[in-house]
Amino acid sequence: MKSQPLTDTELDQLSAILARFGDERSMNLEQLDRFLAALICGPELVPPSKYLPEIWGDQTVFEDASSAQVFMSLLVRHWNAIADTLNSGEAYLPLLLEDESGITQGNGWANGFLRGMEFGKEDWALLFEDEEHGGSLVPIFALANEHNPDPELRSYHQPIRARPQLSQMIAAARWIAARKFLAVLS
């Protein structure tokens, strides 16, 4: 049975909960979406006790047990919707937020994906070394490091203008990573 994706209202509710964490390390909705995709298509099953602190940062702010339950329910449904899509072989379209100018940057979700890659990074390194599939992760690193203070880490020295194409390449990269790791783990 396929999981029901979150509605726009539920996504807004999840976003509001994430915003209440208010820690500089906590994630926004865009980062969370990519973070979960990386965990789902990654090489190892990461328990919630390990990944939840990455989501909410150094402090957890729940008014009561009911609000914690709402958060976990929305998180699990979003996880399941992503997993169902990736496991079906369909491309999972990223959840992208617009900035104040109405532009979809994508840097947040690229950073979220990289944060998810921290789990099992030795195995993710195998994908980098794979001659056939290793290049599929380049767009993720390009967006994640677009504004890096170290110019050596930036793939582009000018603002990235091909965001829609990079978005499509990143959707393919997640699919490739999921297939690669499923084949290795089987």
Buried (B, 14 or more C-beta within 10 A) or exposed (E): EEBEBBEEEBBEBBBEBBEBBEEEEBBBBBBBBBBBBBBBBBBEEBEEEEBBBBBBBEEBBBEEEEEBEBBEEBBEBBBBBBBBBBEEEEEBEBBBBEEEEEEBBBBBBBBBBBBBBBBBEEBBEBBBEBEEBBEBBBBBBBBBBBEEEEEEEBBEEEEBEEBEEBBBBBBEBBBBBBBBBEEEEE
